[in-house]
Amino acid sequence: MAETVLITGVSSGLGHGLAEVFLERGATVYGCSRRKPQGLVDKGMRFASIDLGNAAGGGSALKEWIAPVSRFDLVILNAGKLGQIRDMQDAPLEDLRGTMEVNVWSNKWMLDVLFERVSMVKQVVAISSGASLSGSRGWNGYSISKAALNMLIKLYAGERPDTHFTSLAPGLIDSAMQDYLTNLPADDRFEPLEILKAAKGTEQMPDGKVCAKKLIDAFPSLLDLQSGGYADIRKL
């Protein structure tokens, strides 16, 4: 039986790559984002436009969209927001709240709807980041939100023993986020920028589809890890 997969943030980058590869492998793919990726829809993806920053409207749209589904083999919480690279003292509180809304709280209400409406969710993978551990200067709201996401996943794992949860750092991915980061001017305060600029355009920073293939091949092995934990694809 073909897998049924739900992926958030499918309009570009890793989410687009994950949806494309799963479709090529015969899975039934439910993909959501604000912008419609027509190419994926043409290939058979079941799409819904959902604003993850709007819990009330997004929750209602999600309930209607997944109404026909009784089981998800895999849910990939991929959508995320970087925010601007700047010192914490320069980061407006409203911007930090917006990052937390997308990177943390949207995943909370999505999981709540899924567990309310779907009888079986076998595996949940939340796309985290090495920034959730490193605390690199400048990655303020992003680092805080990804660290909170790791804990959110751990807490749900303790409540839902029939579902396996993992927070997974996917490594470097050539995406719109990296376009922004690698085009920032050199700044000695923000050391990772130079590492990213050096990796851009090399095999160290593959595109979303190449990275997606690696992740999809690794997803089954995550089931051997303790549910609720954090893993880095580069160390599996």
ZADO-1210 file (C-alpha; in nm, 4 decimals, padded with zeros to 6 digits):
<atoms>
<atom x="00.0000" y="00.0000" z="00.0000" code="MET" pos="1"/>
<atom x="00.1351" y="00.3419" z="-00.0975" code="ALA" pos="2"/>
<atom x="00.2298" y="00.5784" z="00.1822" code="GLU" pos="3"/>
<atom x="00.0114" y="00.8759" z="00.2652" code="THR" pos="4"/>
<atom x="00.2264" y="01.1759" z="00.3559" code="VAL" pos="5"/>
<atom x="00.1536" y="01.5305" z="00.4730" code="LEU" pos="6"/>
<atom x="00.4180" y="01.8011" z="00.4198" code="ILE" pos="7"/>
<atom x="00.4040" y="02.1674" z="00.5195" code="THR" pos="8"/>
<atom x="00.5861" y="02.4404" z="00.3277" code="GLY" pos="9"/>
<atom x="00.5812" y="02.2782" z="-00.0172" code="VAL" pos="10"/>
<atom x="00.6067" y="02.5889" z="-00.2361" code="SER" pos="11"/>
<atom x="00.9881" y="02.5875" z="-00.2508" code="SER" pos="12"/>
<atom x="01.3100" y="02.4511" z="-00.1053" code="GLY" pos="13"/>
<atom x="01.3146" y="02.1303" z="00.0961" code="LEU" pos="14"/>
<atom x="00.9364" y="02.1029" z="00.1204" code="GLY" pos="15"/>
<atom x="00.9012" y="02.1206" z="-00.2583" code="HIS" pos="16"/>
<atom x="01.1767" y="01.8619" z="-00.2979" code="GLY" pos="17"/>
<atom x="01.0201" y="01.6256" z="-00.0435" code="LEU" pos="18"/>
<atom x="00.6810" y="01.6439" z="-00.2125" code="ALA" pos="19"/>
<atom x="00.8311" y="01.5896" z="-00.5575" code="GLU" pos="20"/>
<atom x="01.0338" y="01.2845" z="-00.4557" code="VAL" pos="21"/>
<atom x="00.7476" y="01.1252" z="-00.2638" code="PHE" pos="22"/>
<atom x="00.5191" y="01.1728" z="-00.5657" code="LEU" pos="23"/>
<atom x="00.7794" y="01.0132" z="-00.7913" code="GLU" pos="24"/>
<atom x="00.7914" y="00.7164" z="-00.5533" code="ARG" pos="25"/>
<atom x="00.4156" y="00.6656" z="-00.5704" code="GLY" pos="26"/>
<atom x="00.3074" y="00.8162" z="-00.2382" code="ALA" pos="27"/>
<atom x="-00.0187" y="01.0018" z="-00.1838" code="THR" pos="28"/>
<atom x="00.1012" y="01.3497" z="-00.0908" code="VAL" pos="29"/>
<atom x="-00.0909" y="01.6202" z="00.0923" code="TYR" pos="30"/>
<atom x="00.1071" y="01.9445" z="00.0719" code="GLY" pos="31"/>
<atom x="00.0279" y="02.2877" z="00.2114" code="CYS" pos="32"/>
<atom x="00.1819" y="02.6326" z="00.1846" code="SER" pos="33"/>
<atom x="00.0613" y="02.9839" z="00.1186" code="ARG" pos="34"/>
<atom x="00.1667" y="02.9787" z="-00.2475" code="ARG" pos="35"/>
<atom x="00.0423" y="02.7064" z="-00.4815" code="LYS" pos="36"/>
<atom x="00.3184" y="02.4987" z="-00.6469" code="PRO" pos="37"/>
<atom x="00.1328" y="02.4268" z="-00.9693" code="GLN" pos="38"/>
<atom x="00.3936" y="02.1807" z="-01.0945" code="GLY" pos="39"/>
<atom x="00.3412" y="01.9555" z="-00.7927" code="LEU" pos="40"/>
<atom x="-00.0372" y="01.9815" z="-00.8220" code="VAL" pos="41"/>
<atom x="-00.0080" y="01.8787" z="-01.1871" code="ASP" pos="42"/>
<atom x="00.1825" y="01.5695" z="-01.0691" code="LYS" pos="43"/>
<atom x="-00.1014" y="01.4725" z="-00.8357" code="GLY" pos="44"/>
<atom x="-00.0245" y="01.6437" z="-00.5037" code="MET" pos="45"/>
<atom x="-00.3334" y="01.7281" z="-00.2968" code="ARG" pos="46"/>
<atom x="-00.2838" y="02.0923" z="-00.2100" code="PHE" pos="47"/>
<atom x="-00.4318" y="02.3391" z="00.0375" code="ALA" pos="48"/>
<atom x="-00.3347" y="02.7027" z="00.0846" code="SER" pos="49"/>
<atom x="-00.2893" y="02.7409" z="00.4597" code="ILE" pos="50"/>
<atom x="-00.1431" y="03.0425" z="00.6393" code="ASP" pos="51"/>
<atom x="00.0509" y="02.8946" z="00.9304" code="LEU" pos="52"/>
<atom x="00.0639" y="03.2362" z="01.0953" code="GLY" pos="53"/>
<atom x="-00.3156" y="03.2309" z="01.1337" code="ASN" pos="54"/>
<atom x="-00.4150" y="02.9644" z="01.3859" code="ALA" pos="55"/>
<atom x="-00.7909" y="03.0148" z="01.3624" code="ALA" pos="56"/>
<atom x="-00.8194" y="03.0284" z="00.9841" code="GLY" pos="57"/>
<atom x="-00.5460" y="02.7724" z="00.9297" code="GLY" pos="58"/>
<atom x="-00.6986" y="02.5255" z="01.1717" code="GLY" pos="59"/>
<atom x="-01.0379" y="02.5416" z="00.9989" code="SER" pos="60"/>
<atom x="-00.8789" y="02.4958" z="00.6562" code="ALA" pos="61"/>
<atom x="-00.6756" y="02.2001" z="00.7816" code="LEU" pos="62"/>
<atom x="-00.9831" y="02.0230" z="00.9224" code="LYS" pos="63"/>
<atom x="-01.1670" y="02.0526" z="00.5927" code="GLU" pos="64"/>
<atom x="-00.8647" y="01.9481" z="00.3853" code="TRP" pos="65"/>
<atom x="-00.7846" y="01.6278" z="00.5733" code="ILE" pos="66"/>
<atom x="-01.1476" y="01.5223" z="00.6244" code="ALA" pos="67"/>
<atom x="-01.1170" y="01.2234" z="00.3832" code="PRO" pos="68"/>
<atom x="-00.7995" y="01.0911" z="00.5495" code="VAL" pos="69"/>
<atom x="-00.8009" y="00.8173" z="00.8150" code="SER" pos="70"/>
<atom x="-00.4240" y="00.7581" z="00.8329" code="ARG" pos="71"/>
<atom x="-00.1003" y="00.9421" z="00.7697" code="PHE" pos="72"/>
<atom x="00.2101" y="00.7260" z="00.7501" code="ASP" pos="73"/>
<atom x="00.4307" y="01.0330" z="00.7792" code="LEU" pos="74"/>
<atom x="00.3782" y="01.3985" z="00.8705" code="VAL" pos="75"/>
<atom x="00.6690" y="01.6329" z="00.7919" code="ILE" pos="76"/>
<atom x="00.6510" y="01.9682" z="00.9699" code="LEU" pos="77"/>
<atom x="00.8837" y="02.1511" z="00.7352" code="ASN" pos="78"/>
<atom x="00.7560" y="02.5086" z="00.7013" code="ALA" pos="79"/>
<atom x="00.9642" y="02.7684" z="00.8783" code="GLY" pos="80"/>
<atom x="01.0640" y="03.1326" z="00.8995" code="LYS" pos="81"/>
<atom x="01.4214" y="03.2583" z="00.9387" code="LEU" pos="82"/>
<atom x="01.3737" y="03.6237" z="01.0280" code="GLY" pos="83"/>
<atom x="01.6544" y="03.8781" z="00.9942" code="GLN" pos="84"/>
<atom x="02.0098" y="03.8106" z="01.1049" code="ILE" pos="85"/>
<atom x="02.0861" y="04.0704" z="01.3707" code="ARG" pos="86"/>
<atom x="02.1721" y="04.0953" z="01.7384" code="ASP" pos="87"/>
<atom x="01.9080" y="03.9970" z="01.9900" code="MET" pos="88"/>
<atom x="01.8944" y="04.3475" z="02.1338" code="GLN" pos="89"/>
<atom x="01.8071" y="04.4781" z="01.7868" code="ASP" pos="90"/>
<atom x="01.5311" y="04.2234" z="01.7200" code="ALA" pos="91"/>
<atom x="01.1791" y="04.3678" z="01.7600" code="PRO" pos="92"/>
<atom x="00.9588" y="04.1635" z="01.9886" code="LEU" pos="93"/>
<atom x="00.6861" y="04.1525" z="01.7245" code="GLU" pos="94"/>
<atom x="00.9261" y="03.9931" z="01.4760" code="ASP" pos="95"/>
<atom x="01.0279" y="03.7295" z="01.7313" code="LEU" pos="96"/>
<atom x="00.6620" y="03.6548" z="01.8004" code="ARG" pos="97"/>
<atom x="00.5992" y="03.6086" z="01.4282" code="GLY" pos="98"/>
<atom x="00.8874" y="03.3625" z="01.4006" code="THR" pos="99"/>
<atom x="00.7619" y="03.1661" z="01.7004" code="MET" pos="100"/>
<atom x="00.4096" y="03.1572" z="01.5546" code="GLU" pos="101"/>
<atom x="00.5257" y="02.9866" z="01.2347" code="VAL" pos="102"/>
<atom x="00.8132" y="02.7742" z="01.3659" code="ASN" pos="103"/>
<atom x="00.6523" y="02.6526" z="01.6892" code="VAL" pos="104"/>
<atom x="00.2850" y="02.7289" z="01.7513" code="TRP" pos="105"/>
<atom x="00.1607" y="02.6399" z="01.4026" code="SER" pos="106"/>
<atom x="00.3006" y="02.2920" z="01.4580" code="ASN" pos="107"/>
<atom x="00.1135" y="02.2691" z="01.7880" code="LYS" pos="108"/>
<atom x="-00.2276" y="02.3440" z="01.6382" code="TRP" pos="109"/>
<atom x="-00.1573" y="02.1304" z="01.3320" code="MET" pos="110"/>
<atom x="-00.0726" y="01.8301" z="01.5477" code="LEU" pos="111"/>
<atom x="-00.3788" y="01.8906" z="01.7646" code="ASP" pos="112"/>
<atom x="-00.6064" y="01.8895" z="01.4586" code="VAL" pos="113"/>
<atom x="-00.4387" y="01.5806" z="01.3150" code="LEU" pos="114"/>
<atom x="-00.4728" y="01.3798" z="01.6335" code="PHE" pos="115"/>
<atom x="-00.8345" y="01.4927" z="01.6696" code="GLU" pos="116"/>
<atom x="-00.9369" y="01.4106" z="01.3123" code="ARG" pos="117"/>
<atom x="-00.7093" y="01.1256" z="01.1948" code="VAL" pos="118"/>
<atom x="-00.7265" y="00.7827" z="01.3552" code="SER" pos="119"/>
<atom x="-00.3585" y="00.6975" z="01.2944" code="MET" pos="120"/>
<atom x="-00.0431" y="00.9055" z="01.2516" code="VAL" pos="121"/>
<atom x="00.2514" y="00.6673" z="01.2362" code="LYS" pos="122"/>
<atom x="00.5478" y="00.9081" z="01.2246" code="GLN" pos="123"/>
<atom x="00.6058" y="01.2809" z="01.2694" code="VAL" pos="124"/>
<atom x="00.9303" y="01.4470" z="01.1597" code="VAL" pos="125"/>
<atom x="00.9771" y="01.8131" z="01.2487" code="ALA" pos="126"/>
<atom x="01.2467" y="01.9885" z="01.0482" code="ILE" pos="127"/>
<atom x="01.4748" y="02.1471" z="01.3061" code="SER" pos="128"/>
<atom x="01.8220" y="02.2966" z="01.2675" code="SER" pos="129"/>
<atom x="02.1692" y="02.2874" z="01.4128" code="GLY" pos="130"/>
<atom x="02.0895" y="02.6463" z="01.5123" code="ALA" pos="131"/>
<atom x="01.8618" y="02.5018" z="01.7815" code="SER" pos="132"/>
<atom x="02.1767" y="02.3898" z="01.9647" code="LEU" pos="133"/>
<atom x="02.4528" y="02.6253" z="01.8525" code="SER" pos="134"/>
<atom x="02.3180" y="02.9607" z="01.9676" code="GLY" pos="135"/>
<atom x="02.5172" y="03.1426" z="01.7003" code="SER" pos="136"/>
<atom x="02.5080" y="03.5197" z="01.7274" code="ARG" pos="137"/>
<atom x="02.2529" y="03.6752" z="01.4962" code="GLY" pos="138"/>
<atom x="02.0285" y="03.3702" z="01.4580" code="TRP" pos="139"/>
<atom x="01.8140" y="03.4937" z="01.7456" code="ASN" pos="140"/>
<atom x="01.4451" y="03.4180" z="01.6806" code="GLY" pos="141"/>
<atom x="01.5295" y="03.1254" z="01.4544" code="TYR" pos="142"/>
<atom x="01.7506" y="02.9567" z="01.7151" code="SER" pos="143"/>
<atom x="01.4993" y="03.0143" z="01.9953" code="ILE" pos="144"/>
<atom x="01.2088" y="02.8831" z="01.7889" code="SER" pos="145"/>
<atom x="01.3903" y="02.5723" z="01.6682" code="LYS" pos="146"/>
<atom x="01.5017" y="02.4916" z="02.0240" code="ALA" pos="147"/>
<atom x="01.1394" y="02.5306" z="02.1349" code="ALA" pos="148"/>
<atom x="01.0299" y="02.3091" z="01.8455" code="LEU" pos="149"/>
<atom x="01.2637" y="02.0347" z="01.9691" code="ASN" pos="150"/>
<atom x="01.0980" y="02.0494" z="02.3103" code="MET" pos="151"/>
<atom x="00.7481" y="02.0636" z="02.1631" code="LEU" pos="152"/>
<atom x="00.8189" y="01.7398" z="01.9764" code="ILE" pos="153"/>
<atom x="00.9605" y="01.5773" z="02.2895" code="LYS" pos="154"/>
<atom x="00.6506" y="01.6719" z="02.4876" code="LEU" pos="155"/>
<atom x="00.4131" y="01.5312" z="02.2254" code="TYR" pos="156"/>
<atom x="00.6164" y="01.2102" z="02.2148" code="ALA" pos="157"/>
<atom x="00.5527" y="01.1628" z="02.5846" code="GLY" pos="158"/>
<atom x="00.1779" y="01.2006" z="02.5288" code="GLU" pos="159"/>
<atom x="00.1422" y="01.0004" z="02.2060" code="ARG" pos="160"/>
<atom x="00.3186" y="00.6636" z="02.2358" code="PRO" pos="161"/>
<atom x="00.1501" y="00.5283" z="01.9209" code="ASP" pos="162"/>
<atom x="00.3220" y="00.7936" z="01.7054" code="THR" pos="163"/>
<atom x="00.6985" y="00.8187" z="01.6588" code="HIS" pos="164"/>
<atom x="00.8391" y="01.1727" z="01.6751" code="PHE" pos="165"/>
<atom x="01.1754" y="01.3147" z="01.5695" code="THR" pos="166"/>
<atom x="01.3205" y="01.6642" z="01.5416" code="SER" pos="167"/>
<atom x="01.5597" y="01.6391" z="01.2473" code="LEU" pos="168"/>
<atom x="01.8284" y="01.8837" z="01.1354" code="ALA" pos="169"/>
<atom x="01.8550" y="01.8394" z="00.7552" code="PRO" pos="170"/>
<atom x="02.1965" y="01.9979" z="00.6989" code="GLY" pos="171"/>
<atom x="02.2649" y="02.2773" z="00.4505" code="LEU" pos="172"/>
<atom x="02.0121" y="02.3203" z="00.1701" code="ILE" pos="173"/>
<atom x="02.0354" y="02.5618" z="-00.1208" code="ASP" pos="174"/>
<atom x="01.7141" y="02.7601" z="-00.0796" code="SER" pos="175"/>
<atom x="01.5688" y="03.1106" z="-00.0677" code="ALA" pos="176"/>
<atom x="01.6830" y="03.1284" z="00.2945" code="MET" pos="177"/>
<atom x="02.0416" y="03.0621" z="00.1873" code="GLN" pos="178"/>
<atom x="02.0089" y="03.3181" z="-00.0922" code="ASP" pos="179"/>
<atom x="01.9300" y="03.5770" z="00.1729" code="TYR" pos="180"/>
<atom x="02.2065" y="03.4639" z="00.4087" code="LEU" pos="181"/>
<atom x="02.4831" y="03.4361" z="00.1509" code="THR" pos="182"/>
<atom x="02.4043" y="03.7781" z="00.0050" code="ASN" pos="183"/>
<atom x="02.4417" y="03.9552" z="00.3387" code="LEU" pos="184"/>
<atom x="02.7541" y="04.1718" z="00.3667" code="PRO" pos="185"/>
<atom x="03.0480" y="04.0303" z="00.5573" code="ALA" pos="186"/>
<atom x="03.0134" y="04.0890" z="00.9298" code="ASP" pos="187"/>
<atom x="03.2614" y="03.9603" z="01.1879" code="ASP" pos="188"/>
<atom x="02.9832" y="03.9349" z="01.4450" code="ARG" pos="189"/>
<atom x="02.8020" y="03.6609" z="01.2549" code="PHE" pos="190"/>
<atom x="03.0633" y="03.3900" z="01.1934" code="GLU" pos="191"/>
<atom x="02.8426" y="03.1255" z="01.0238" code="PRO" pos="192"/>
<atom x="02.7822" y="03.3574" z="00.7278" code="LEU" pos="193"/>
<atom x="03.1281" y="03.2941" z="00.5864" code="GLU" pos="194"/>
<atom x="03.0828" y="02.9170" z="00.6202" code="ILE" pos="195"/>
<atom x="02.7533" y="02.9387" z="00.4309" code="LEU" pos="196"/>
<atom x="02.9010" y="03.1578" z="00.1589" code="LYS" pos="197"/>
<atom x="03.1834" y="02.9083" z="00.1065" code="ALA" pos="198"/>
<atom x="02.9351" y="02.6177" z="00.0810" code="ALA" pos="199"/>
<atom x="02.6989" y="02.7925" z="-00.1608" code="LYS" pos="200"/>
<atom x="02.7125" y="02.6358" z="-00.5069" code="GLY" pos="201"/>
<atom x="02.9012" y="02.3263" z="-00.3869" code="THR" pos="202"/>
<atom x="02.7930" y="01.9715" z="-00.2996" code="GLU" pos="203"/>
<atom x="02.8038" y="02.0773" z="00.0650" code="GLN" pos="204"/>
<atom x="02.4827" y="02.2736" z="00.0004" code="MET" pos="205"/>
<atom x="02.2620" y="02.0587" z="-00.2280" code="PRO" pos="206"/>
<atom x="01.9294" y="02.1717" z="-00.3648" code="ASP" pos="207"/>
<atom x="01.5986" y="02.0774" z="-00.2062" code="GLY" pos="208"/>
<atom x="01.5375" y="01.7676" z="-00.4170" code="LYS" pos="209"/>
<atom x="01.8831" y="01.6193" z="-00.3615" code="VAL" pos="210"/>
<atom x="01.8522" y="01.6778" z="00.0121" code="CYS" pos="211"/>
<atom x="01.4982" y="01.5375" z="00.0085" code="ALA" pos="212"/>
<atom x="01.6146" y="01.2056" z="-00.1352" code="LYS" pos="213"/>
<atom x="01.8690" y="01.1702" z="00.1429" code="LYS" pos="214"/>
<atom x="01.6154" y="01.2519" z="00.4118" code="LEU" pos="215"/>
<atom x="01.3456" y="01.0230" z="00.2731" code="ILE" pos="216"/>
<atom x="01.5904" y="00.7332" z="00.2666" code="ASP" pos="217"/>
<atom x="01.6730" y="00.8068" z="00.6316" code="ALA" pos="218"/>
<atom x="01.3180" y="00.8449" z="00.7656" code="PHE" pos="219"/>
<atom x="01.2658" y="00.4712" z="00.8318" code="PRO" pos="220"/>
<atom x="01.5858" y="00.4558" z="01.0396" code="SER" pos="221"/>
<atom x="01.4531" y="00.7313" z="01.2647" code="LEU" pos="222"/>
<atom x="01.1988" y="00.4805" z="01.3945" code="LEU" pos="223"/>
<atom x="01.4869" y="00.2961" z="01.5634" code="ASP" pos="224"/>
<atom x="01.5682" y="00.6066" z="01.7710" code="LEU" pos="225"/>
<atom x="01.3892" y="00.7026" z="02.0893" code="GLN" pos="226"/>
<atom x="01.0712" y="00.8919" z="02.0089" code="SER" pos="227"/>
<atom x="01.0888" y="01.2625" z="02.0812" code="GLY" pos="228"/>
<atom x="01.4610" y="01.2987" z="02.0255" code="GLY" pos="229"/>
<atom x="01.6724" y="01.5300" z="01.8115" code="TYR" pos="230"/>
<atom x="01.8836" y="01.3967" z="01.5244" code="ALA" pos="231"/>
<atom x="02.1138" y="01.5496" z="01.2642" code="ASP" pos="232"/>
<atom x="02.1127" y="01.3909" z="00.9182" code="ILE" pos="233"/>
<atom x="02.4889" y="01.4471" z="00.8973" code="ARG" pos="234"/>
<atom x="02.5423" y="01.2157" z="01.1948" code="LYS" pos="235"/>
<atom x="02.3067" y="00.9320" z="01.1009" code="LEU" pos="236"/>
</atoms>
